[in-house]
Amino acid sequence: MLVAIAGGHGQIALRLARLLHERGDRARSLIRNPAHAGDVEAAGGEPVVCDLEQAGDDEAAEAVAGADAVVFAAGAGPGSGPERKWTMDHGGAVKLITAARAAGIDRYVMVSSRGADPDAPGGDDTFGVYLRAKGQADADLRESGLAYTIVRPGHLTDDPATGRVRVGEDTGDGQVSRDDVAAVLAAALHDPALAGVTFELVAGDTPVEQALAALRRPL
């Protein structure tokens, strides 16, 4: 499987590229900064310079062309203001939807957030704007006609992988390691029965494959 990962230099994306490489897949990692290419290559990914915020539709489609699936793991990141939450966390996700359609790619896995909601409260508070931007991106993906899986992790940590998680429509508050998020993404990409599923993800006691099996839809 060839997987194009938007936000390819992000912490989850680098972990995902490594897992995909280890299982014999290929990861094409979209990055904004050419200087990050070495980190991507060290993780086993193939760097492609493409800034989703600035790229035209044709450039974005070319960047993902030939992939079997796309993953949106990009984001404006901490320290960014409300405007970039909309241009990156929402706009970048929508740009990737358009690119996937143009390139004939049906499978789309979204890294969202617990609490993502187009109507999340918070006014102009940056976190409130972030949750609304992520929620609108999720809604746009669900309406896109693509075979989507939307993963909504809780608070992210750099703790080592446990391989055990809790998933569901509402997991309650919790945290989860970036390693375990990447493991869930890698598994979801290979499971067509998870298309059309949105779920929250926190640390738990159930092995990843077993936890995801409970979410599978009939094919």
BALOBA-1460 file (C-alpha; in Angstrom, 3 decimals):
// residues 219
<rec num="1" residu="m" x="0.000" y="0.000" z="0.000"/>
<rec num="2" residu="l" x="1.205" y="3.522" z="-0.834"/>
<rec num="3" residu="v" x="-0.065" y="6.052" z="1.712"/>
<rec num="4" residu="a" x="0.252" y="9.826" z="1.235"/>
<rec num="5" residu="i" x="0.519" y="11.588" z="4.600"/>
<rec num="6" residu="a" x="-0.271" y="15.296" z="4.870"/>
<rec num="7" residu="g" x="1.707" y="16.935" z="7.660"/>
<rec num="8" residu="g" x="4.500" y="14.466" z="7.011"/>
<rec num="9" residu="h" x="6.978" y="15.984" z="9.477"/>
<rec num="10" residu="g" x="4.514" y="15.941" z="12.366"/>
<rec num="11" residu="q" x="5.124" y="13.728" z="15.364"/>
<rec num="12" residu="i" x="2.300" y="11.311" z="14.594"/>
<rec num="13" residu="a" x="3.090" y="11.301" z="10.863"/>
<rec num="14" residu="l" x="6.730" y="10.338" z="11.391"/>
<rec num="15" residu="r" x="5.684" y="7.492" z="13.661"/>
<rec num="16" residu="l" x="3.113" y="6.352" z="11.110"/>
<rec num="17" residu="a" x="5.665" y="6.437" z="8.285"/>
<rec num="18" residu="r" x="7.962" y="4.222" z="10.356"/>
<rec num="19" residu="l" x="5.188" y="1.704" z="11.086"/>
<rec num="20" residu="l" x="4.106" y="1.580" z="7.454"/>
<rec num="21" residu="h" x="7.693" y="1.062" z="6.321"/>
<rec num="22" residu="e" x="8.151" y="-1.758" z="8.844"/>
<rec num="23" residu="r" x="5.085" y="-3.586" z="7.525"/>
<rec num="24" residu="g" x="6.206" y="-3.284" z="3.911"/>
<rec num="25" residu="d" x="4.063" y="-0.335" z="2.848"/>
<rec num="26" residu="r" x="5.291" y="2.953" z="1.409"/>
<rec num="27" residu="a" x="4.692" y="6.337" z="2.979"/>
<rec num="28" residu="r" x="4.806" y="9.467" z="0.849"/>
<rec num="29" residu="s" x="5.141" y="12.307" z="3.356"/>
<rec num="30" residu="l" x="4.007" y="15.797" z="2.317"/>
<rec num="31" residu="i" x="6.160" y="18.475" z="3.947"/>
<rec num="32" residu="r" x="6.345" y="22.249" z="3.718"/>
<rec num="33" residu="n" x="10.003" y="22.661" z="4.574"/>
<rec num="34" residu="p" x="12.574" y="20.879" z="2.362"/>
<rec num="35" residu="a" x="14.950" y="20.834" z="5.340"/>
<rec num="36" residu="h" x="12.676" y="18.234" z="6.962"/>
<rec num="37" residu="a" x="13.282" y="15.683" z="4.205"/>
<rec num="38" residu="g" x="16.063" y="13.953" z="6.131"/>
<rec num="39" residu="d" x="13.823" y="13.283" z="9.142"/>
<rec num="40" residu="v" x="11.175" y="11.795" z="6.865"/>
<rec num="41" residu="e" x="13.705" y="9.568" z="5.120"/>
<rec num="42" residu="a" x="15.092" y="8.412" z="8.468"/>
<rec num="43" residu="a" x="11.566" y="7.279" z="9.374"/>
<rec num="44" residu="g" x="11.296" y="5.326" z="6.135"/>
<rec num="45" residu="g" x="9.107" y="7.827" z="4.290"/>
<rec num="46" residu="e" x="9.458" y="9.450" z="0.874"/>
<rec num="47" residu="p" x="9.431" y="13.268" z="1.271"/>
<rec num="48" residu="v" x="7.441" y="15.399" z="-1.167"/>
<rec num="49" residu="v" x="7.427" y="19.170" z="-0.762"/>
<rec num="50" residu="c" x="3.829" y="20.403" z="-0.881"/>
<rec num="51" residu="d" x="2.397" y="23.160" z="1.321"/>
<rec num="52" residu="l" x="-1.328" y="22.411" z="1.468"/>
<rec num="53" residu="e" x="-2.117" y="25.929" z="2.655"/>
<rec num="54" residu="q" x="-0.513" y="27.468" z="-0.420"/>
<rec num="55" residu="a" x="-0.712" y="24.724" z="-3.059"/>
<rec num="56" residu="g" x="-3.212" y="24.897" z="-5.868"/>
<rec num="57" residu="d" x="-5.590" y="22.006" z="-6.400"/>
<rec num="58" residu="d" x="-3.525" y="20.592" z="-9.278"/>
<rec num="59" residu="e" x="-0.296" y="20.674" z="-7.253"/>
<rec num="60" residu="a" x="-1.956" y="18.948" z="-4.303"/>
<rec num="61" residu="a" x="-3.463" y="16.275" z="-6.554"/>
<rec num="62" residu="e" x="-0.086" y="15.664" z="-8.168"/>
<rec num="63" residu="a" x="1.528" y="15.280" z="-4.738"/>
<rec num="64" residu="v" x="-0.796" y="12.402" z="-3.805"/>
<rec num="65" residu="a" x="-1.235" y="10.852" z="-7.265"/>
<rec num="66" residu="g" x="-0.817" y="7.086" z="-7.327"/>
<rec num="67" residu="a" x="-1.452" y="6.614" z="-3.608"/>
<rec num="68" residu="d" x="-3.898" y="4.000" z="-2.350"/>
<rec num="69" residu="a" x="-4.936" y="6.137" z="0.614"/>
<rec num="70" residu="v" x="-4.349" y="9.538" z="2.184"/>
<rec num="71" residu="v" x="-3.960" y="10.518" z="5.833"/>
<rec num="72" residu="f" x="-4.532" y="14.028" z="7.136"/>
<rec num="73" residu="a" x="-2.119" y="14.388" z="10.051"/>
<rec num="74" residu="a" x="-1.361" y="18.075" z="9.515"/>
<rec num="75" residu="g" x="-2.271" y="20.997" z="11.727"/>
<rec num="76" residu="a" x="-1.474" y="24.594" z="12.460"/>
<rec num="77" residu="g" x="0.135" y="23.457" z="15.694"/>
<rec num="78" residu="p" x="0.461" y="25.036" z="19.136"/>
<rec num="79" residu="g" x="1.150" y="28.741" z="19.168"/>
<rec num="80" residu="s" x="-0.819" y="29.404" z="15.992"/>
<rec num="81" residu="g" x="-3.766" y="31.767" z="16.040"/>
<rec num="82" residu="p" x="-7.429" y="31.265" z="15.144"/>
<rec num="83" residu="e" x="-6.935" y="32.238" z="11.501"/>
<rec num="84" residu="r" x="-4.495" y="29.393" z="10.845"/>
<rec num="85" residu="k" x="-6.771" y="26.910" z="12.585"/>
<rec num="86" residu="w" x="-9.206" y="27.569" z="9.742"/>
<rec num="87" residu="t" x="-6.667" y="27.733" z="6.910"/>
<rec num="88" residu="m" x="-4.773" y="24.589" z="7.986"/>
<rec num="89" residu="d" x="-6.846" y="22.394" z="10.287"/>
<rec num="90" residu="h" x="-9.944" y="22.903" z="8.149"/>
<rec num="91" residu="g" x="-8.684" y="24.281" z="4.837"/>
<rec num="92" residu="g" x="-5.802" y="21.821" z="4.563"/>
<rec num="93" residu="a" x="-8.114" y="18.886" z="5.222"/>
<rec num="94" residu="v" x="-10.525" y="20.080" z="2.543"/>
<rec num="95" residu="k" x="-7.648" y="20.606" z="0.094"/>
<rec num="96" residu="l" x="-6.652" y="16.980" z="0.676"/>
<rec num="97" residu="i" x="-10.243" y="15.843" z="0.039"/>
<rec num="98" residu="t" x="-10.192" y="17.677" z="-3.294"/>
<rec num="99" residu="a" x="-6.768" y="16.252" z="-4.139"/>
<rec num="100" residu="a" x="-7.833" y="12.699" z="-3.299"/>
<rec num="101" residu="r" x="-10.905" y="12.976" z="-5.514"/>
<rec num="102" residu="a" x="-8.889" y="14.422" z="-8.399"/>
<rec num="103" residu="a" x="-6.307" y="11.633" z="-8.072"/>
<rec num="104" residu="g" x="-8.945" y="8.896" z="-7.875"/>
<rec num="105" residu="i" x="-8.130" y="7.974" z="-4.260"/>
<rec num="106" residu="d" x="-11.102" y="6.735" z="-2.232"/>
<rec num="107" residu="r" x="-9.582" y="5.990" z="1.192"/>
<rec num="108" residu="y" x="-9.085" y="8.944" z="3.571"/>
<rec num="109" residu="v" x="-8.078" y="8.682" z="7.236"/>
<rec num="110" residu="m" x="-8.410" y="11.838" z="9.327"/>
<rec num="111" residu="v" x="-6.540" y="12.620" z="12.532"/>
<rec num="112" residu="s" x="-9.114" y="14.751" z="14.319"/>
<rec num="113" residu="s" x="-9.516" y="15.579" z="18.005"/>
<rec num="114" residu="r" x="-11.746" y="14.626" z="20.899"/>
<rec num="115" residu="g" x="-14.344" y="17.377" z="21.183"/>
<rec num="116" residu="a" x="-14.188" y="18.330" z="17.507"/>
<rec num="117" residu="d" x="-17.544" y="19.925" z="16.694"/>
<rec num="118" residu="p" x="-18.564" y="22.572" z="14.119"/>
<rec num="119" residu="d" x="-20.626" y="24.159" z="16.901"/>
<rec num="120" residu="a" x="-18.101" y="23.864" z="19.735"/>
<rec num="121" residu="p" x="-18.370" y="26.721" z="22.241"/>
<rec num="122" residu="g" x="-15.565" y="29.133" z="23.008"/>
<rec num="123" residu="g" x="-16.148" y="32.217" z="20.873"/>
<rec num="124" residu="d" x="-12.857" y="33.550" z="19.535"/>
<rec num="125" residu="d" x="-10.851" y="31.479" z="22.021"/>
<rec num="126" residu="t" x="-8.150" y="29.714" z="19.986"/>
<rec num="127" residu="f" x="-8.980" y="26.243" z="21.321"/>
<rec num="128" residu="g" x="-12.667" y="26.760" z="20.628"/>
<rec num="129" residu="v" x="-11.847" y="27.829" z="17.071"/>
<rec num="130" residu="y" x="-9.603" y="24.770" z="16.724"/>
<rec num="131" residu="l" x="-12.394" y="22.397" z="17.772"/>
<rec num="132" residu="r" x="-14.817" y="24.057" z="15.357"/>
<rec num="133" residu="a" x="-12.299" y="23.927" z="12.498"/>
<rec num="134" residu="k" x="-11.600" y="20.243" z="13.161"/>
<rec num="135" residu="g" x="-15.308" y="19.528" z="13.515"/>
<rec num="136" residu="q" x="-16.120" y="21.221" z="10.220"/>
<rec num="137" residu="a" x="-13.292" y="19.331" z="8.503"/>
<rec num="138" residu="d" x="-14.753" y="16.072" z="9.827"/>
<rec num="139" residu="a" x="-18.221" y="17.050" z="8.607"/>
<rec num="140" residu="d" x="-16.900" y="17.941" z="5.155"/>
<rec num="141" residu="l" x="-15.104" y="14.597" z="4.955"/>
<rec num="142" residu="r" x="-18.213" y="12.654" z="5.961"/>
<rec num="143" residu="e" x="-20.138" y="14.433" z="3.189"/>
<rec num="144" residu="s" x="-17.386" y="13.940" z="0.588"/>
<rec num="145" residu="g" x="-18.395" y="10.474" z="-0.551"/>
<rec num="146" residu="l" x="-14.904" y="9.143" z="0.222"/>
<rec num="147" residu="a" x="-14.279" y="5.993" z="2.270"/>
<rec num="148" residu="y" x="-13.343" y="7.889" z="5.426"/>
<rec num="149" residu="t" x="-12.224" y="6.936" z="8.909"/>
<rec num="150" residu="i" x="-12.097" y="9.761" z="11.456"/>
<rec num="151" residu="v" x="-9.906" y="9.167" z="14.520"/>
<rec num="152" residu="r" x="-10.377" y="11.552" z="17.467"/>
<rec num="153" residu="p" x="-7.545" y="11.109" z="19.979"/>
<rec num="154" residu="g" x="-7.591" y="12.486" z="23.482"/>
<rec num="155" residu="h" x="-4.688" y="14.447" z="24.968"/>
<rec num="156" residu="l" x="-1.504" y="13.384" z="23.172"/>
<rec num="157" residu="t" x="1.592" y="12.257" z="25.063"/>
<rec num="158" residu="d" x="5.081" y="11.053" z="24.167"/>
<rec num="159" residu="d" x="4.797" y="8.012" z="26.424"/>
<rec num="160" residu="p" x="5.977" y="4.712" z="24.908"/>
<rec num="161" residu="a" x="3.496" y="2.622" z="22.971"/>
<rec num="162" residu="t" x="1.370" y="0.223" z="25.007"/>
<rec num="163" residu="g" x="-0.508" y="-1.343" z="22.091"/>
<rec num="164" residu="r" x="-3.666" y="-1.071" z="24.199"/>
<rec num="165" residu="v" x="-6.397" y="1.515" z="23.742"/>
<rec num="166" residu="r" x="-10.028" y="2.386" z="24.372"/>
<rec num="167" residu="v" x="-12.160" y="3.470" z="21.419"/>
<rec num="168" residu="g" x="-15.789" y="4.412" z="20.921"/>
<rec num="169" residu="e" x="-18.246" y="7.137" z="20.117"/>
<rec num="170" residu="d" x="-17.586" y="8.752" z="23.513"/>
<rec num="171" residu="t" x="-14.603" y="7.488" z="25.510"/>
<rec num="172" residu="g" x="-14.696" y="10.251" z="28.102"/>
<rec num="173" residu="d" x="-11.633" y="12.273" z="29.002"/>
<rec num="174" residu="g" x="-8.267" y="10.633" z="28.613"/>
<rec num="175" residu="q" x="-4.843" y="10.726" z="27.057"/>
<rec num="176" residu="v" x="-3.099" y="8.529" z="24.534"/>
<rec num="177" residu="s" x="0.463" y="8.203" z="23.307"/>
<rec num="178" residu="r" x="1.355" y="9.346" z="19.806"/>
<rec num="179" residu="d" x="2.863" y="5.893" z="19.257"/>
<rec num="180" residu="d" x="-0.495" y="4.253" z="19.924"/>
<rec num="181" residu="v" x="-2.309" y="6.764" z="17.705"/>
<rec num="182" residu="a" x="0.058" y="5.884" z="14.859"/>
<rec num="183" residu="a" x="-0.589" y="2.181" z="15.453"/>
<rec num="184" residu="v" x="-4.337" y="2.762" z="15.231"/>
<rec num="185" residu="l" x="-3.925" y="4.728" z="11.991"/>
<rec num="186" residu="a" x="-1.773" y="2.006" z="10.442"/>
<rec num="187" residu="a" x="-4.332" y="-0.645" z="11.354"/>
<rec num="188" residu="a" x="-7.279" y="1.440" z="10.130"/>
<rec num="189" residu="l" x="-5.650" y="2.010" z="6.752"/>
<rec num="190" residu="h" x="-5.579" y="-1.740" z="6.182"/>
<rec num="191" residu="d" x="-9.167" y="-2.388" z="7.298"/>
<rec num="192" residu="p" x="-11.826" y="-1.449" z="4.718"/>
<rec num="193" residu="a" x="-14.532" y="-2.324" z="7.261"/>
<rec num="194" residu="l" x="-13.573" y="0.810" z="9.208"/>
<rec num="195" residu="a" x="-14.671" y="3.043" z="6.328"/>
<rec num="196" residu="g" x="-17.535" y="5.277" z="7.415"/>
<rec num="197" residu="v" x="-16.526" y="5.130" z="11.093"/>
<rec num="198" residu="t" x="-15.794" y="8.040" z="13.447"/>
<rec num="199" residu="f" x="-14.415" y="7.216" z="16.894"/>
<rec num="200" residu="e" x="-12.635" y="8.654" z="19.906"/>
<rec num="201" residu="l" x="-9.340" y="7.167" z="21.076"/>
<rec num="202" residu="v" x="-7.667" y="7.157" z="24.491"/>
<rec num="203" residu="a" x="-5.333" y="4.829" z="26.352"/>
<rec num="204" residu="g" x="-6.981" y="1.642" z="27.562"/>
<rec num="205" residu="d" x="-6.659" y="-2.062" z="28.193"/>
<rec num="206" residu="t" x="-7.718" y="-3.563" z="24.843"/>
<rec num="207" residu="p" x="-5.169" y="-4.496" z="22.145"/>
<rec num="208" residu="v" x="-5.422" y="-2.192" z="19.129"/>
<rec num="209" residu="e" x="-6.618" y="-4.810" z="16.635"/>
<rec num="210" residu="q" x="-9.236" y="-6.139" z="19.045"/>
<rec num="211" residu="a" x="-10.478" y="-2.648" z="19.911"/>
<rec num="212" residu="l" x="-10.850" y="-1.689" z="16.247"/>
<rec num="213" residu="a" x="-12.585" y="-4.983" z="15.421"/>
<rec num="214" residu="a" x="-15.504" y="-3.881" z="17.593"/>
<rec num="215" residu="l" x="-15.995" y="-0.823" z="15.346"/>
<rec num="216" residu="r" x="-15.984" y="-2.644" z="12.009"/>
<rec num="217" residu="r" x="-18.938" y="-2.261" z="9.687"/>
<rec num="218" residu="p" x="-20.283" y="-4.996" z="7.409"/>
<rec num="219" residu="l" x="-18.698" y="-4.873" z="3.960"/>
